[in-house]
Amino acid sequence: MFDLISSSFNHLLNKAFGNKKVSEKNILEVIPEIRKSLIDADVALDVVEHIVSRIAYDCLGDNVLKSLNAKDIIIKSVYDILVDVLGGVNYDPLKSDLHLNKAPSVIMLVGLQGSGKTTSVAKLGYYLNKKKNKKILVASLDVYRPAAKDQLEKMSIKAGVHSLEIIDGESPEDTAKRAMKKALSYDVLILDTAGRLHVDQNLLDELKLIKKITSPSEILFVSDSMIGQEAIVVAKIFNENIGITGVIVTRADGDSRGGSIISMKYVTNCPIRFVGVGEKIEDFEYFYPDRYANRILGMGDIISAVEKAKEKIEEEEASEMIGRIQKGIFDFNDMLKYYGMINKFGGIGSIMQYMPMMGDIKNKLGNVDGSVIKNILLL
Protein backbone atom coordinates (compact mmCIF):
# COMPACT_ATOMS: atom_id res chain seq x y z
CA MET A 1 0.00 0.00 0.00
CA PHE A 2 1.35 3.43 -1.04
CA ASP A 3 4.63 1.82 -2.12
CA LEU A 4 4.80 3.85 -5.35
CA ILE A 5 4.12 7.28 -3.90
CA SER A 6 6.17 6.66 -0.74
CA SER A 7 9.21 5.52 -2.72
CA SER A 8 8.78 8.37 -5.21
CA PHE A 9 8.52 11.04 -2.50
CA ASN A 10 11.57 9.84 -0.59
CA HIS A 11 13.70 9.46 -3.72
CA LEU A 12 12.63 12.88 -4.95
CA LEU A 13 13.31 14.73 -1.68
CA ASN A 14 16.68 13.05 -1.08
CA LYS A 15 17.81 13.83 -4.62
CA ALA A 16 16.52 17.40 -4.68
CA PHE A 17 17.56 18.60 -1.26
CA GLY A 18 19.95 16.48 0.73
CA ASN A 19 20.92 18.90 3.52
CA LYS A 20 20.13 22.12 1.64
CA LYS A 21 18.54 25.01 3.50
CA VAL A 22 15.11 26.17 2.42
CA SER A 23 14.96 28.73 -0.41
CA GLU A 24 12.35 29.85 -2.92
CA LYS A 25 14.43 28.41 -5.76
CA ASN A 26 14.71 24.85 -4.46
CA ILE A 27 11.06 24.76 -3.32
CA LEU A 28 9.83 25.89 -6.74
CA GLU A 29 12.05 23.29 -8.42
CA VAL A 30 10.58 20.37 -6.50
CA ILE A 31 6.86 21.28 -6.65
CA PRO A 32 6.41 20.10 -10.30
CA GLU A 33 8.04 16.79 -9.34
CA ILE A 34 5.65 16.39 -6.40
CA ARG A 35 2.75 17.07 -8.76
CA LYS A 36 4.03 14.36 -11.11
CA SER A 37 4.41 11.85 -8.24
CA LEU A 38 0.83 12.46 -7.14
CA ILE A 39 -0.53 12.10 -10.68
CA ASP A 40 1.48 8.86 -11.16
CA ALA A 41 -0.14 7.56 -7.96
CA ASP A 42 -3.57 8.20 -9.57
CA VAL A 43 -4.58 10.99 -7.20
CA ALA A 44 -7.53 13.03 -8.54
CA LEU A 45 -6.36 16.15 -10.37
CA ASP A 46 -8.26 18.65 -8.19
CA VAL A 47 -6.72 17.01 -5.11
CA VAL A 48 -3.26 17.21 -6.71
CA GLU A 49 -3.68 20.94 -7.35
CA HIS A 50 -4.96 21.50 -3.81
CA ILE A 51 -1.93 19.72 -2.33
CA VAL A 52 0.74 21.48 -4.43
CA SER A 53 -0.84 24.92 -3.93
CA ARG A 54 -0.86 24.33 -0.16
CA ILE A 55 2.79 23.23 -0.27
CA ALA A 56 3.70 26.44 -2.11
CA TYR A 57 1.80 28.53 0.44
CA ASP A 58 3.33 26.72 3.44
CA CYS A 59 6.91 26.71 2.18
CA LEU A 60 7.30 30.07 0.43
CA GLY A 61 5.98 32.49 3.03
CA ASP A 62 7.95 34.85 5.26
CA ASN A 63 6.97 32.71 8.23
CA VAL A 64 9.28 29.89 7.09
CA LEU A 65 12.58 29.84 8.98
CA LYS A 66 15.33 30.04 6.36
CA SER A 67 17.71 28.17 8.65
CA LEU A 68 15.64 24.99 8.47
CA ASN A 69 16.41 22.02 6.23
CA ALA A 70 14.35 22.20 3.03
CA LYS A 71 13.53 18.48 3.09
CA ASP A 72 12.12 18.74 6.63
CA ILE A 73 10.01 21.75 5.66
CA ILE A 74 8.50 19.93 2.68
CA ILE A 75 7.83 16.71 4.65
CA LYS A 76 6.12 18.62 7.47
CA SER A 77 4.00 20.54 4.95
CA VAL A 78 3.02 17.43 2.97
CA TYR A 79 2.20 15.52 6.17
CA ASP A 80 -0.12 18.28 7.45
CA ILE A 81 -1.84 18.57 4.06
CA LEU A 82 -2.30 14.79 3.72
CA VAL A 83 -3.86 14.54 7.19
CA ASP A 84 -6.26 17.32 6.23
CA VAL A 85 -7.13 15.75 2.86
CA LEU A 86 -7.57 12.27 4.34
CA GLY A 87 -10.02 13.39 7.01
CA GLY A 88 -8.56 16.07 9.24
CA VAL A 89 -6.39 16.18 12.33
CA ASN A 90 -9.45 16.07 14.59
CA TYR A 91 -11.01 12.98 12.96
CA ASP A 92 -10.89 10.06 15.37
CA PRO A 93 -12.69 6.92 14.14
CA LEU A 94 -13.30 5.82 17.73
CA LYS A 95 -15.13 9.05 18.52
CA SER A 96 -16.80 9.32 15.10
CA ASP A 97 -17.93 5.71 15.03
CA LEU A 98 -20.92 4.22 13.22
CA HIS A 99 -24.31 5.46 14.42
CA LEU A 100 -25.79 2.39 16.06
CA ASN A 101 -28.04 4.02 18.67
CA LYS A 102 -31.27 2.17 17.91
CA ALA A 103 -32.05 -1.54 17.77
CA PRO A 104 -32.00 -2.77 15.19
CA SER A 105 -29.61 -0.32 13.53
CA VAL A 106 -29.46 -0.88 9.77
CA ILE A 107 -26.27 -0.54 7.72
CA MET A 108 -26.54 -0.62 3.91
CA LEU A 109 -23.45 -1.43 1.87
CA VAL A 110 -23.56 -0.13 -1.69
CA GLY A 111 -21.14 -0.14 -4.63
CA LEU A 112 -20.28 -1.66 -7.97
CA GLN A 113 -20.29 -5.40 -8.62
CA GLY A 114 -16.92 -6.90 -7.70
CA SER A 115 -15.93 -4.10 -5.33
CA GLY A 116 -15.89 -6.44 -2.33
CA LYS A 117 -19.29 -5.66 -0.78
CA THR A 118 -20.11 -9.21 0.31
CA THR A 119 -16.71 -9.73 1.91
CA SER A 120 -17.00 -6.33 3.60
CA VAL A 121 -20.43 -7.23 5.00
CA ALA A 122 -18.92 -10.32 6.65
CA LYS A 123 -15.84 -8.41 7.89
CA LEU A 124 -17.96 -5.58 9.30
CA GLY A 125 -20.26 -8.10 10.98
CA TYR A 126 -17.25 -9.87 12.50
CA TYR A 127 -15.81 -6.55 13.71
CA LEU A 128 -19.06 -5.33 15.31
CA ASN A 129 -19.61 -8.69 16.95
CA LYS A 130 -16.09 -9.12 18.33
CA LYS A 131 -15.16 -5.51 19.12
CA LYS A 132 -18.54 -3.96 19.94
CA ASN A 133 -20.30 -7.06 21.29
CA LYS A 134 -23.25 -6.57 18.94
CA LYS A 135 -25.67 -9.29 17.88
CA ILE A 136 -25.49 -9.21 14.08
CA LEU A 137 -27.81 -10.29 11.28
CA VAL A 138 -26.63 -10.05 7.67
CA ALA A 139 -28.87 -10.28 4.60
CA SER A 140 -28.17 -10.42 0.88
CA LEU A 141 -30.47 -8.44 -1.41
CA ASP A 142 -28.53 -9.37 -4.55
CA VAL A 143 -30.75 -11.42 -6.84
CA TYR A 144 -28.64 -10.77 -9.95
CA ARG A 145 -25.19 -12.18 -9.25
CA PRO A 146 -25.13 -16.01 -9.30
CA ALA A 147 -24.66 -17.55 -5.85
CA ALA A 148 -24.38 -14.11 -4.18
CA LYS A 149 -26.66 -15.15 -1.33
CA ASP A 150 -24.87 -18.48 -0.88
CA GLN A 151 -21.53 -16.65 -0.70
CA LEU A 152 -22.74 -14.37 2.10
CA GLU A 153 -24.23 -17.32 3.98
CA LYS A 154 -20.86 -19.14 3.92
CA MET A 155 -18.92 -16.02 4.88
CA SER A 156 -21.29 -15.28 7.76
CA ILE A 157 -20.44 -18.68 9.25
CA LYS A 158 -16.73 -17.74 9.11
CA ALA A 159 -17.53 -14.41 10.73
CA GLY A 160 -19.59 -16.01 13.47
CA VAL A 161 -22.75 -13.99 12.69
CA HIS A 162 -26.25 -14.96 11.61
CA SER A 163 -27.53 -14.67 8.04
CA LEU A 164 -31.10 -14.33 6.81
CA GLU A 165 -32.60 -17.52 5.43
CA ILE A 166 -32.52 -17.70 1.63
CA ILE A 167 -35.83 -17.81 -0.27
CA ASP A 168 -35.36 -18.36 -4.00
CA GLY A 169 -37.23 -16.01 -6.32
CA GLU A 170 -37.85 -13.37 -3.65
CA SER A 171 -37.50 -9.73 -4.75
CA PRO A 172 -34.92 -7.43 -3.06
CA GLU A 173 -37.75 -5.34 -1.60
CA ASP A 174 -39.50 -8.35 -0.05
CA THR A 175 -36.19 -9.66 1.28
CA ALA A 176 -35.53 -6.26 2.88
CA LYS A 177 -38.96 -6.29 4.57
CA ARG A 178 -38.42 -9.84 5.85
CA ALA A 179 -34.94 -8.89 7.11
CA MET A 180 -36.38 -5.95 9.07
CA LYS A 181 -38.85 -8.25 10.84
CA LYS A 182 -36.18 -10.85 11.59
CA ALA A 183 -33.79 -8.15 12.85
CA LEU A 184 -36.08 -7.11 15.72
CA SER A 185 -34.19 -9.53 17.96
CA TYR A 186 -30.76 -8.26 16.81
CA ASP A 187 -28.68 -5.16 17.48
CA VAL A 188 -27.53 -4.55 13.91
CA LEU A 189 -28.76 -5.57 10.45
CA ILE A 190 -26.19 -5.32 7.63
CA LEU A 191 -27.56 -5.35 4.10
CA ASP A 192 -25.53 -6.58 1.12
CA THR A 193 -27.13 -4.77 -1.81
CA ALA A 194 -26.81 -5.63 -5.49
CA GLY A 195 -24.20 -4.00 -7.71
CA ARG A 196 -23.63 -3.58 -11.43
CA LEU A 197 -20.54 -3.43 -13.59
CA HIS A 198 -21.55 0.20 -14.19
CA VAL A 199 -23.98 2.50 -12.39
CA ASP A 200 -27.43 2.59 -14.02
CA GLN A 201 -30.78 4.13 -13.12
CA ASN A 202 -32.41 0.77 -12.33
CA LEU A 203 -29.79 0.10 -9.67
CA LEU A 204 -30.19 3.56 -8.14
CA ASP A 205 -33.99 3.24 -8.11
CA GLU A 206 -33.72 -0.13 -6.36
CA LEU A 207 -31.35 1.26 -3.73
CA LYS A 208 -33.64 4.25 -3.11
CA LEU A 209 -36.56 1.88 -2.48
CA ILE A 210 -34.51 -0.29 -0.10
CA LYS A 211 -33.40 2.85 1.74
CA LYS A 212 -37.05 3.89 2.12
CA ILE A 213 -38.04 0.43 3.44
CA THR A 214 -35.17 0.03 5.93
CA SER A 215 -34.33 3.63 7.03
CA PRO A 216 -30.62 2.81 7.47
CA SER A 217 -28.49 4.53 10.12
CA GLU A 218 -25.47 4.22 7.84
CA ILE A 219 -25.01 3.84 4.09
CA LEU A 220 -21.43 2.81 3.39
CA PHE A 221 -19.97 2.94 -0.11
CA VAL A 222 -17.57 0.06 -0.79
CA SER A 223 -14.67 1.24 -2.94
CA ASP A 224 -12.17 -1.04 -4.66
CA SER A 225 -8.85 0.82 -4.38
CA MET A 226 -7.49 -1.12 -7.37
CA ILE A 227 -9.74 0.73 -9.87
CA GLY A 228 -8.23 4.13 -9.04
CA GLN A 229 -10.05 7.34 -9.92
CA GLU A 230 -13.07 5.48 -11.30
CA ALA A 231 -13.94 4.71 -7.66
CA ILE A 232 -14.12 8.45 -6.93
CA VAL A 233 -16.47 9.07 -9.87
CA VAL A 234 -18.77 6.22 -8.79
CA ALA A 235 -18.73 7.36 -5.15
CA LYS A 236 -19.91 10.84 -6.20
CA ILE A 237 -22.82 9.34 -8.18
CA PHE A 238 -23.92 7.18 -5.24
CA ASN A 239 -23.60 10.11 -2.85
CA GLU A 240 -25.67 12.43 -5.04
CA ASN A 241 -28.43 9.85 -5.60
CA ILE A 242 -28.51 7.75 -2.41
CA GLY A 243 -26.58 9.77 0.15
CA ILE A 244 -23.63 7.88 1.63
CA THR A 245 -22.39 8.37 5.19
CA GLY A 246 -18.97 6.79 4.85
CA VAL A 247 -16.61 4.67 2.79
CA ILE A 248 -15.04 1.21 3.14
CA VAL A 249 -11.91 0.82 1.01
CA THR A 250 -11.16 -2.76 -0.10
CA ARG A 251 -8.03 -4.44 -1.48
CA ALA A 252 -5.83 -1.67 -0.09
CA ASP A 253 -3.07 -4.22 0.52
CA GLY A 254 -2.83 -4.88 -3.23
CA ASP A 255 -2.79 -1.23 -4.36
CA SER A 256 0.75 0.18 -4.61
CA ARG A 257 -0.52 3.61 -5.72
CA GLY A 258 -3.18 4.58 -3.16
CA GLY A 259 -4.55 7.49 -5.20
CA SER A 260 -8.21 6.68 -4.55
CA ILE A 261 -7.64 6.60 -0.78
CA ILE A 262 -5.91 9.98 -0.86
CA SER A 263 -8.68 11.50 -3.01
CA MET A 264 -11.85 9.93 -1.57
CA LYS A 265 -12.59 12.14 1.45
CA TYR A 266 -11.66 15.39 -0.31
CA VAL A 267 -13.83 14.70 -3.37
CA THR A 268 -16.89 13.12 -1.69
CA ASN A 269 -16.74 14.85 1.71
CA CYS A 270 -17.52 11.46 3.27
CA PRO A 271 -15.12 9.92 5.81
CA ILE A 272 -13.27 6.68 5.12
CA ARG A 273 -14.48 4.46 7.95
CA PHE A 274 -12.66 1.18 7.40
CA VAL A 275 -9.98 -0.34 5.19
CA GLY A 276 -9.76 -3.98 4.06
CA VAL A 277 -6.11 -4.99 4.25
CA GLY A 278 -6.14 -8.71 3.46
CA GLU A 279 -8.20 -11.76 2.63
CA LYS A 280 -8.81 -13.00 6.19
CA ILE A 281 -12.05 -12.12 7.93
CA GLU A 282 -10.15 -10.12 10.57
CA ASP A 283 -8.11 -8.12 8.02
CA PHE A 284 -10.25 -5.04 8.54
CA GLU A 285 -9.10 -1.90 10.32
CA TYR A 286 -10.16 1.59 11.28
CA PHE A 287 -8.96 4.42 9.05
CA TYR A 288 -6.79 6.98 10.88
CA PRO A 289 -5.83 9.99 8.68
CA ASP A 290 -2.65 10.76 10.62
CA ARG A 291 -1.42 7.16 10.58
CA TYR A 292 -2.05 6.80 6.86
CA ALA A 293 -0.27 10.10 6.18
CA ASN A 294 2.74 8.62 7.97
CA ARG A 295 2.57 5.50 5.81
CA ILE A 296 2.35 7.54 2.60
CA LEU A 297 5.51 9.43 3.56
CA GLY A 298 7.32 6.21 4.47
CA MET A 299 7.39 7.06 8.17
CA GLY A 300 5.67 3.86 9.24
CA ASP A 301 2.79 3.29 11.64
CA ILE A 302 4.10 1.87 14.89
CA ILE A 303 0.85 2.44 16.83
CA SER A 304 -1.16 0.28 14.40
CA ALA A 305 1.59 -2.35 14.45
CA VAL A 306 1.42 -2.60 18.25
CA GLU A 307 -2.38 -2.79 18.19
CA LYS A 308 -2.30 -5.54 15.58
CA ALA A 309 0.36 -7.47 17.51
CA LYS A 310 -1.80 -7.39 20.65
CA GLU A 311 -4.70 -8.87 18.68
CA LYS A 312 -2.70 -11.56 16.89
CA ILE A 313 -0.12 -12.70 19.46
CA GLU A 314 -0.75 -13.93 22.98
CA GLU A 315 1.15 -11.78 25.51
CA GLU A 316 2.18 -14.79 27.59
CA GLU A 317 3.54 -16.56 24.50
CA ALA A 318 5.54 -13.50 23.46
CA SER A 319 6.94 -12.96 27.00
CA GLU A 320 8.05 -16.60 27.17
CA MET A 321 9.82 -16.28 23.82
CA ILE A 322 11.63 -13.08 24.88
CA GLY A 323 12.69 -14.73 28.13
CA ARG A 324 14.25 -17.70 26.32
CA ILE A 325 16.12 -15.42 23.91
CA GLN A 326 17.47 -13.33 26.79
CA LYS A 327 18.77 -16.50 28.48
CA GLY A 328 20.45 -17.61 25.27
CA ILE A 329 18.07 -20.54 24.84
CA PHE A 330 16.71 -20.64 21.30
CA ASP A 331 16.31 -23.97 19.50
CA PHE A 332 14.55 -25.02 16.29
CA ASN A 333 11.23 -25.46 18.10
CA ASP A 334 11.49 -21.86 19.30
CA MET A 335 12.28 -20.72 15.77
CA LEU A 336 9.20 -22.55 14.50
CA LYS A 337 7.06 -20.74 17.10
CA TYR A 338 8.75 -17.44 16.19
CA TYR A 339 7.88 -17.78 12.51
CA GLY A 340 4.39 -18.86 13.53
CA MET A 341 4.00 -15.51 15.32
CA ILE A 342 5.21 -13.69 12.21
CA ASN A 343 2.65 -15.55 10.09
CA LYS A 344 -0.12 -14.63 12.55
CA PHE A 345 0.81 -11.00 11.96
CA GLY A 346 0.54 -11.51 8.20
CA GLY A 347 4.18 -12.27 7.40
CA ILE A 348 7.37 -10.21 7.22
CA GLY A 349 5.97 -8.09 4.38
CA SER A 350 3.00 -7.11 6.54
CA ILE A 351 5.29 -6.17 9.44
CA MET A 352 7.59 -4.11 7.21
CA GLN A 353 4.75 -1.94 5.89
CA TYR A 354 4.32 -0.58 9.42
CA MET A 355 8.04 0.14 9.90
CA PRO A 356 9.60 3.56 9.06
CA MET A 357 11.58 3.81 5.79
CA MET A 358 11.15 0.11 4.94
CA GLY A 359 9.21 0.46 1.68
CA ASP A 360 12.20 0.18 -0.68
CA ILE A 361 13.68 -2.73 1.26
CA LYS A 362 10.33 -4.56 1.18
CA ASN A 363 10.13 -4.09 -2.59
CA LYS A 364 13.68 -5.38 -3.11
CA LEU A 365 13.06 -8.46 -0.98
CA GLY A 366 10.06 -9.41 -3.13
CA ASN A 367 7.83 -12.28 -1.98
CA VAL A 368 9.85 -13.14 1.10
CA ASP A 369 6.78 -14.50 2.91
CA GLY A 370 5.80 -16.82 0.08
CA SER A 371 9.19 -18.40 -0.53
CA VAL A 372 11.86 -17.95 2.13
CA ILE A 373 9.62 -18.43 5.16
CA LYS A 374 7.95 -21.55 3.74
CA ASN A 375 11.34 -23.11 2.99
CA ILE A 376 12.56 -22.38 6.52
CA LEU A 377 9.44 -23.93 8.06
CA LEU A 378 9.81 -27.03 5.88
CA LEU A 379 13.38 -27.49 7.09
Secondary structure, DSSP 8 states (H G I E B T S, - for coil): --HHHHHHHHHHHHHHTTT-B--HHHHHHHHHHHHHHHHHTT--HHHHHHHHHHHHHHHSSTTS-TTSBHHHHHHHHHHHHHHHHHT-TT--TTTS-----SSSEEEEEE--TTSSHHHHHHHHHHHHHHHH---EEEEE---SSTTHHHHHHHHHHHHT-EE----TT--HHHHHHHHHHHGGGSSEEEEE----SS--HHHHHHHHHHHHHH--SEEEEEEEGGGTHHHHHHHHHHHHHT---EEEEE-GGG-SS-HHHHHHHHHH---EEEEE-SSSTT-EEE--HHHHHHHHTT---HHHHHHHHHHHS-HHHHHHHHHHHHTT---HHHHHHHHHHHHHHT-HHHHHTTSTT-HHHHHHH-STTTTHHHHHHH-
